[in-house]
Amino acid sequence: MRKTSIVMAALCLTACSSREARSVEYFEAHPDEAEAVIAACTDGSVTGTECANAALAVKLAEDRERFKRFRGK
């Protein structure tokens, strides 16, 4: 009984505390949230894949804008 309780508590804590990181595509569609996540990553309150995804989405948006200016559009 005790062993089962410990395992169930660990599973609940793991499932409740972990959230899947938002994708690059999500951050491309929500640039304001990407900027907010990058700021949170800089101050250390957010870490991991979400930081990388937000940074990549911002980089891709900047690259697209740079390419548009290069082509004169």
WOPE-V478684 format. One record per pair of residues at least 12 apart in sequence whose C-alpha atoms are under 6 Angstrom apart, sorted by the first residue. I is the first residue (numbers start at 0). J is the second residue. D is the distance in whole Angstrom. If there is no record, write none. Layout:
<<I & J & D> <I & J & D>>
This chain:
<<20 & 49 & 5> <23 & 52 & 5> <23 & 56 & 5> <26 & 53 & 6> <26 & 56 & 6> <27 & 56 & 5> <33 & 53 & 5>>
